[in-house]
Amino acid sequence: MPREAEISLNEREFILQALSEGVRLDGRAFDDFRPLSLAFGQEFGTADVRLGRTRVFVRISCEVTVPFPERKFDGVFNISTELSPMASPAFEAGRPTDAETLLSRLLEKALRRSNALDTESLCIVAGSKCFALRADVHVLDFDGGLVDTCCIALLAALRHYRRPDVSVNGEDVRVWDVREREPVPLSILHHPFCITFSFFGDGEDEVVLVDAALSEEQCRQGEVVMTANKYGELCQIAKHGGVTVDALALLNCARVAAEKVKDLDLFVSEKLDEDAKKRDVGGLMAELRADNER
């Protein structure tokens, strides 16, 4: 089974010694993110996010289908993750790894189970027709911080996406083409973001990092993933093995996560506004002006 190249003992000791002295290899503070960039594609619902050297591409698509019998008034929302071998030697095409399974579960809890997306708004005719929304998450490059990057890209793509408009006349349902009617944005109730904390050492010597790079992740002794929104609501706390974490440390992590989520939400909102301004040509009258290109 493919494995990520492990760092040497000397590198590990060097990183741990630097952290004990309050220094990170890239010069960041313990609670700082790496440089973050977000770009949207030509079509609605495509987002390309880079966090340091980690890169994730998300595409949203939808189709009309039949809702589940036990949820007649809800649409369908599925998240599909793909960890490409070109992102890391540890990933293998067609064979899900433990990391991919864990990533899928964390994204499901962060966005689906927290009811961030209003699935009732995807219903067209109760028990008969609904929209089935699909999010394809492609990891193109991996250098740590995978959960945080995927969550940012997924939420940004959902906020950017526009579904086709529909009209219902009795039992007849018509899905309008985007050239016939303006597409409709999704109903998103809140914007949860994942923040991953990495723990090193224990007791008084404990060090907690935000957005650990791959080399730091290979040295950490434990991790906690917290999902929160800008209103300070904690949606999820996930800890999978590792050292025990003190309750006061968790409270401090929750406080830091609440501040970081506000910054991320503002960043995504600004990028969405920039994209909307690029797409807005001023309506039909502006398009018909004589000085426009034909």
C-alpha positions, 0 to 999 in steps of 0.5 A, a space after each residue: 500500500 502506498 505511503 507518504 515519505 516519512 521525515 527523518 529522526 533529525 528533522 523530527 527532533 529539529 521541528 519539535 525543538 523549534 516548537 518548544 522554543 516558540 518557533 515554526 519553520 515557516 516563521 508563522 505564529 502558532 495561530 496563523 494560517 498559511 497564505 490562502 487564495 480562492 478563485 472561481 471558474 467561469 461556470 457557477 459552483 466551481 472553486 479552486 482553493 490554495 492553502 499554502 501548497 495544498 490545493 483543492 478543486 470543488 465542482 457542484 452539479 445537480 439533477 432532478 430525481 426522486 426524493 427518498 421515501 422517508 424524506 419526501 420534502 427534502 432534496 438530496 445532497 451528496 459529497 464525493 471526495 477524490 484524493 488523486 495520486 498526483 497530490 501525494 504518494 500516499 493516495 491511490 486511485 480507486 482505493 479509498 484510504 483511511 484519510 479519504 474516509 475520515 475526510 468524507 465523514 468530517 465534511 458530511 458532519 460539518 455541512 450536512 448534519 449541521 443543516 448548513 444547506 437547506 435541503 427543503 429548498 431543493 424539493 420541487 414536488 413533495 415525494 415526486 421530484 427534487 434536486 439532487 445536489 452533488 459536490 465533487 471534491 478533488 485534492 490536487 496537491 497535499 501539504 497538510 491542512 487537508 480538512 480545512 482546505 476542503 471545507 473552505 472550497 466546498 462552502 465557497 463552491 456552494 455559495 457560488 453555485 446557482 441551480 436552474 429555476 423551475 416552474 410547477 403547473 399541476 403535475 407538469 414540472 419545467 426546469 428552465 435553462 440558464 439562458 431562459 431564466 436567471 438561475 437561483 442561488 442555494 439556500 444556505 442557513 449558516 457558514 461552518 468552517 473547519 479549523 484543525 488544531 495539532 498538539 505537541 508535547 504534554 503538560 506545561 510544555 504543550 504546544 497547539 498549532 493552527 493549520 499545520 504543514 505536512 512536516 508538522 503533521 507528521 510530528 504531532 501527537 494528536 489533533 482536534 478538528 473544530 467546526 464553527 460558524 461566524 455566530 460563535 456556534 460550535 457545530 462539531 468537535 472531532 478527535 481521532 486518537 492521539 494524546 489526551 487533551 485538557 478541557 481548558 485547552 479545548 475551550 481555548 481552541 474553541 475561542 481561537 476557532 471562533 475568531 478564525 472562522 470570522 476571518 475565513 467567512 469575511 475572506 470568502 464573502 469578499 471573493 464572492 463579491 468580486 466575482 459577482 462584480 465581474 459577472 454583472 454587466 449592468 443588465 440588459 440595457 448595458 448589454 445593448 449599448 453600442 460600445 459593447 463588443 458584438 
